[in-house]
Amino acid sequence: MDKTYGVALIGCGHMGEAHISNIYYKTNVRMEYVCDLDQNRAALFQKKYGVRLTCTDPAACIQDENVDIVIIATYPSTHLELLKLCLKNHKHVLCEKPIAGNHAEGKEFLRQVKEHAECKVLIGHILRHNATYQKVAEMIQDGAIGKPIAFRMVQNHHTMDWEKYKRMLGEASPLLDCGVHYVDIIKWFTGSEVKKIAASGARTEPDLPEGSFNYGLMMMELEDGSVGYYEAGWSNTLSADNLKEFSGPRGSIRIIYRKDRQTHQEEGDLIEYYKFPEKVYEMINVQCQRKPTGRQFDHLVKMIETGCNAVPDIDEVYESFAVCLKAQEQVSEEYK
């Protein structure tokens, strides 16, 4: 009989629900706990997803011997302490990104993971488990557009719940919060390292937390000659935008999510591939869940059962974190 895993989810917010909604029905999962500071939210998750117990104190579920895997879907400032408690109690961990909000905690997070190899730890770089991005990685690595690459990446949010975003800005800027995904993406696609960054930003809202900024732009140069930018903002007035485009001497690739397609959404995500010098477009459809947390969870189970590596591994996670934190600090200096 296949092994089943007792799972505790800590954090019943947007990403917490993205995780539990994709795993609670799996035959190898027993949902033992949902934990949240808001007891009502935990109770709602318990009823909706058939969870055995609720709690408001993370220690209660982490210390329970029926729990094998802990999903940490809380704000970055809590990640290190929750990780340490999980490792102390011999739990495997799936932790949301970014791993921390500052260098000291990021370095300690890295050290803790490396010193406790008996516990498998996977960080929520969900795009590594996304079929569309996997296809684009394969194309670029096979030379579809050549090198060097000019990459343009935008992730702007027109906010409908400004109070939630203000709380997030107290923890991490848009450059750090989602930027870790896209720095990891360009390193994955190119196999090259970021050698130089330059960042700028703005405070376009009047009630931001002290020292924070809600719009940022990060320019990057890679060792292989590739270059590009990542733009990210959270605002009441900024238009929502999602651009992922990669251009090289032999062509270009643009990712268009299913939700952004004008037609044929039933075909999934669209990869628009332009070949040069042929001057021919090829349209590639990929059936893909945008946040495949279930596939990500399956990889953690594979790590536990076979000893395979994390994807990305903890060194890659830390490197992307360090790049984005440096960009955040460049901008934050202006607002001290």
C-alpha positions as CSV (number, residue, x, y, z in Angstrom):
1,M,0.0,0.0,0.0
2,D,1.3,3.5,-0.9
3,K,2.3,5.6,2.1
4,T,0.0,8.5,3.1
5,Y,1.3,11.7,4.5
6,G,-0.2,13.8,7.3
7,V,-0.2,17.4,6.2
8,A,-0.5,20.6,8.1
9,L,-1.1,23.9,6.3
10,I,0.0,27.1,8.2
11,G,-1.6,30.2,6.7
12,C,-5.1,30.2,5.3
13,G,-4.7,33.1,2.8
14,H,-4.6,33.2,-1.0
15,M,-1.6,30.9,-1.4
16,G,-2.7,28.7,1.5
17,E,-5.8,27.9,-0.5
18,A,-3.9,27.5,-3.7
19,H,-2.0,24.7,-1.9
20,I,-4.8,22.9,-0.1
21,S,-7.2,23.0,-3.0
22,N,-4.8,21.0,-5.1
23,I,-3.8,18.3,-2.6
24,Y,-6.6,17.6,-0.1
25,Y,-8.2,15.0,-2.5
26,K,-4.9,13.1,-3.2
27,T,-4.9,9.5,-2.1
28,N,-1.6,9.9,-0.4
29,V,-2.6,12.9,1.7
30,R,-4.3,13.2,5.1
31,M,-5.2,16.8,5.9
32,E,-4.4,16.8,9.6
33,Y,-4.4,20.6,10.4
34,V,-5.1,24.0,9.1
35,C,-3.6,26.7,11.2
36,D,-4.2,30.5,11.1
37,L,-4.2,33.3,13.5
38,D,-7.8,33.9,12.5
39,Q,-9.7,31.0,13.9
40,N,-12.7,31.7,11.7
41,R,-10.6,31.4,8.6
42,A,-9.1,28.1,9.8
43,A,-12.6,26.8,10.6
44,L,-13.8,27.7,7.1
45,F,-10.8,25.8,5.5
46,Q,-11.5,22.9,7.8
47,K,-15.1,22.6,6.7
48,K,-14.4,23.3,3.0
49,Y,-11.5,20.8,2.6
50,G,-12.4,18.1,5.2
51,V,-9.5,18.8,7.5
52,R,-9.3,16.9,10.8
53,L,-8.2,19.7,13.2
54,T,-7.6,23.5,13.4
55,C,-5.3,25.6,15.5
56,T,-4.0,29.1,15.9
57,D,-0.6,28.2,17.3
58,P,1.7,26.7,14.7
59,A,3.6,24.8,17.3
60,A,0.5,22.7,18.0
61,C,0.4,21.2,14.5
62,I,4.2,21.1,14.0
63,Q,4.7,19.0,17.1
64,D,1.9,16.6,16.4
65,E,3.4,13.1,15.5
66,N,0.6,12.6,12.9
67,V,2.0,15.4,10.8
68,D,4.7,14.5,8.3
69,I,4.7,17.5,6.0
70,V,4.2,21.2,6.8
71,I,3.2,23.7,4.2
72,I,4.2,27.2,5.3
73,A,2.1,29.8,3.5
74,T,2.6,32.8,5.7
75,Y,4.5,36.1,5.4
76,P,8.3,36.0,4.9
77,S,9.0,37.4,8.4
78,T,7.7,34.1,9.9
79,H,9.4,31.7,7.6
80,L,12.7,31.2,9.4
81,E,11.2,30.5,12.8
82,L,8.6,28.1,11.4
83,L,11.3,26.3,9.4
84,K,13.4,25.9,12.5
85,L,10.5,24.5,14.5
86,C,9.7,22.1,11.6
87,L,13.3,20.8,11.4
88,K,13.5,20.4,15.2
89,N,10.4,18.2,15.0
90,H,11.6,16.3,12.0
91,K,9.0,17.5,9.5
92,H,9.4,17.9,5.8
93,V,8.6,21.4,4.5
94,L,7.0,23.1,1.5
95,C,7.6,26.8,2.2
96,E,6.4,29.8,0.2
97,K,8.8,32.3,-1.3
98,P,10.6,34.5,-0.6
99,I,12.5,32.6,2.1
100,A,13.0,35.8,4.2
101,G,12.8,39.5,4.2
102,N,16.5,40.3,5.0
103,H,20.0,39.0,4.4
104,A,20.6,37.6,7.9
105,E,17.4,35.5,8.0
106,G,18.0,34.4,4.4
107,K,21.5,33.2,5.2
108,E,20.2,31.4,8.3
109,F,17.4,29.8,6.3
110,L,20.0,28.5,3.9
111,R,22.2,27.1,6.7
112,Q,19.3,25.4,8.4
113,V,18.2,23.6,5.3
114,K,21.7,22.4,4.5
115,E,22.4,21.2,8.1
116,H,19.2,19.2,8.2
117,A,19.4,17.1,5.1
118,E,17.2,14.4,6.7
119,C,14.3,16.8,6.3
120,K,13.3,17.5,2.8
121,V,12.6,21.2,2.1
122,L,11.1,22.6,-1.1
123,I,10.6,26.3,-1.7
124,G,7.5,27.5,-3.6
125,H,9.1,28.5,-6.9
126,I,5.9,27.3,-8.6
127,L,7.0,28.2,-12.2
128,R,9.6,25.5,-12.1
129,H,6.7,23.0,-12.0
130,N,4.6,24.9,-14.6
131,A,4.3,23.0,-17.9
132,T,4.4,26.2,-20.0
133,Y,7.6,27.5,-18.5
134,Q,9.1,24.0,-18.7
135,K,8.4,24.0,-22.4
136,V,10.0,27.4,-22.9
137,A,13.0,26.4,-20.9
138,E,13.5,23.4,-23.1
139,M,13.1,25.5,-26.3
140,I,15.6,28.1,-25.1
141,Q,18.1,25.6,-23.9
142,D,17.9,23.8,-27.2
143,G,18.8,27.0,-29.0
144,A,15.4,28.0,-30.4
145,I,16.2,31.7,-30.2
146,G,19.9,31.7,-29.8
147,K,22.0,33.8,-27.4
148,P,22.4,36.3,-25.9
149,I,18.8,36.9,-24.8
150,A,16.9,40.1,-24.2
151,F,14.2,39.4,-21.7
152,R,11.2,41.6,-20.8
153,M,9.2,40.6,-17.8
154,V,6.3,42.6,-16.2
155,Q,4.1,41.6,-13.2
156,N,1.9,44.5,-12.2
157,H,-1.2,44.2,-10.0
158,H,-4.2,46.6,-10.1
159,T,-5.2,46.0,-6.4
160,M,-8.7,45.4,-5.3
161,D,-7.8,44.8,-1.7
162,W,-5.4,47.6,-0.9
163,E,-5.2,46.8,2.8
164,K,-3.9,43.3,2.0
165,Y,-1.2,44.7,-0.3
166,K,-0.2,47.3,2.3
167,R,0.4,44.4,4.8
168,M,2.5,42.6,2.2
169,L,4.5,45.8,1.5
170,G,5.5,45.8,5.2
171,E,7.2,42.5,4.5
172,A,8.6,42.7,1.0
173,S,8.5,44.9,-2.0
174,P,7.1,43.7,-5.4
175,L,10.7,43.3,-6.6
176,L,11.4,40.8,-3.9
177,D,8.1,39.1,-3.4
178,C,7.6,37.9,-7.0
179,G,10.9,38.9,-8.4
180,V,12.5,35.7,-7.0
181,H,10.4,33.8,-9.5
182,Y,11.7,35.6,-12.5
183,V,15.3,35.9,-11.6
184,D,15.2,32.1,-11.1
185,I,13.5,31.8,-14.5
186,I,16.2,33.7,-16.4
187,K,19.0,31.8,-14.6
188,W,17.2,28.5,-15.4
189,F,16.5,29.4,-19.1
190,T,20.1,30.7,-19.8
191,G,22.2,28.6,-17.4
192,S,24.0,31.9,-16.6
193,E,24.4,34.0,-13.5
194,V,23.4,37.6,-12.8
195,K,26.5,39.7,-12.7
196,K,25.0,43.2,-12.5
197,I,21.8,44.8,-11.4
198,A,20.4,48.4,-11.2
199,A,17.1,49.1,-9.6
200,S,14.8,52.1,-9.2
201,G,11.3,52.5,-7.8
202,A,8.6,54.8,-6.6
203,R,6.0,55.4,-3.9
204,T,2.8,56.1,-5.9
205,E,0.4,55.7,-2.9
206,P,0.1,58.1,0.0
207,D,-0.3,55.5,2.8
208,L,2.6,53.1,2.3
209,P,4.5,51.6,5.2
210,E,7.5,53.7,6.2
211,G,10.6,52.9,4.0
212,S,8.7,50.8,1.5
213,F,7.9,51.3,-2.2
214,N,5.1,49.9,-4.3
215,Y,6.6,50.1,-7.8
216,G,10.0,48.9,-8.9
217,L,12.1,48.3,-12.0
218,M,15.1,46.0,-12.0
219,M,17.7,45.8,-14.8
220,M,19.9,42.8,-15.0
221,E,23.0,41.7,-17.0
222,L,24.0,38.1,-17.1
223,E,27.5,36.6,-17.5
224,D,26.5,35.1,-21.0
225,G,25.7,38.6,-22.3
226,S,21.9,38.3,-21.8
227,V,20.2,41.4,-20.5
228,G,16.7,42.5,-19.6
229,Y,14.3,43.9,-16.9
230,Y,11.7,42.9,-14.4
231,E,9.0,45.4,-13.6
232,A,6.6,45.0,-10.7
233,G,4.1,47.2,-9.0
234,W,1.0,47.0,-6.7
235,S,-1.2,50.0,-6.9
236,N,-4.8,51.2,-6.8
237,T,-4.2,53.0,-10.2
238,L,-1.6,50.9,-12.0
239,S,-3.0,48.7,-14.9
240,A,-2.6,45.0,-14.4
241,D,0.0,43.7,-16.8
242,N,1.7,40.4,-17.4
243,L,4.5,40.3,-20.0
244,K,6.9,37.5,-20.4
245,E,9.0,37.8,-23.6
246,F,12.4,36.5,-24.6
247,S,14.2,37.6,-27.7
248,G,17.5,36.4,-29.3
249,P,19.4,36.5,-32.6
250,R,17.4,33.5,-33.9
251,G,13.9,34.5,-32.8
252,S,11.6,35.3,-29.9
253,I,9.2,33.6,-27.5
254,R,6.3,35.2,-25.8
255,I,4.1,33.5,-23.1
256,I,0.4,34.3,-23.2
257,Y,-1.5,32.8,-20.3
258,R,-4.8,31.1,-21.0
259,K,-6.7,33.9,-19.2
260,D,-5.1,36.5,-21.4
261,R,-5.9,34.9,-24.8
262,Q,-8.5,36.6,-26.9
263,T,-9.6,33.3,-28.4
264,H,-9.1,29.5,-27.9
265,Q,-8.7,29.7,-24.1
266,E,-9.7,26.0,-24.1
267,E,-6.4,25.2,-25.7
268,G,-4.5,26.4,-22.6
269,D,-1.5,28.7,-22.5
270,L,-0.1,30.0,-25.8
271,I,3.6,30.1,-26.6
272,E,4.1,32.5,-29.5
273,Y,7.4,31.5,-31.2
274,Y,8.9,33.7,-34.0
275,K,11.6,32.1,-36.0
276,F,14.4,34.2,-37.7
277,P,15.6,34.4,-40.4
278,E,12.7,32.4,-41.6
279,K,10.3,35.1,-40.4
280,V,7.7,32.5,-39.5
281,Y,5.4,32.4,-36.5
282,E,4.7,29.1,-34.7
283,M,1.9,28.9,-32.1
284,I,2.3,26.3,-29.4
285,N,-0.6,25.4,-27.1
286,V,0.2,24.0,-23.6
287,Q,-2.4,22.7,-21.2
288,C,-1.2,24.1,-18.0
289,Q,-2.4,25.0,-14.6
290,R,-1.1,28.4,-13.7
291,K,-0.3,27.5,-10.1
292,P,0.4,23.8,-10.2
293,T,0.8,23.4,-6.4
294,G,-0.3,19.8,-6.7
295,R,2.6,19.0,-9.0
296,Q,4.9,20.9,-6.7
297,F,3.7,18.9,-3.7
298,D,4.2,15.7,-5.7
299,H,7.8,16.7,-6.2
300,L,8.3,17.1,-2.5
301,V,6.9,13.6,-2.0
302,K,9.4,12.3,-4.6
303,M,12.2,14.0,-2.7
304,I,11.1,12.2,0.4
305,E,10.7,8.8,-1.2
306,T,13.6,8.8,-3.7
307,G,16.1,11.3,-2.4
308,C,16.0,13.4,-5.6
309,N,17.0,17.1,-5.5
310,A,14.7,20.0,-4.8
311,V,13.7,22.0,-7.9
312,P,15.1,24.6,-7.7
313,D,17.6,23.5,-5.1
314,I,18.2,25.6,-2.0
315,D,21.4,27.3,-3.4
316,E,19.5,28.4,-6.5
317,V,16.7,29.7,-4.3
318,Y,19.1,31.7,-2.2
319,E,20.9,33.1,-5.2
320,S,17.7,34.5,-6.7
321,F,16.6,35.8,-3.3
322,A,20.0,37.6,-2.9
323,V,19.7,39.3,-6.3
324,C,16.2,40.6,-5.6
325,L,17.0,41.7,-2.0
326,K,19.9,43.7,-3.4
327,A,17.6,45.4,-5.9
328,Q,15.1,46.1,-3.1
329,E,17.8,47.6,-1.0
330,Q,19.0,49.9,-3.8
331,V,15.5,51.4,-4.0
332,S,14.9,51.4,-0.2
333,E,18.0,53.5,0.3
334,E,16.1,56.4,-1.3
335,Y,13.3,56.3,1.2
336,K,15.3,56.0,4.5
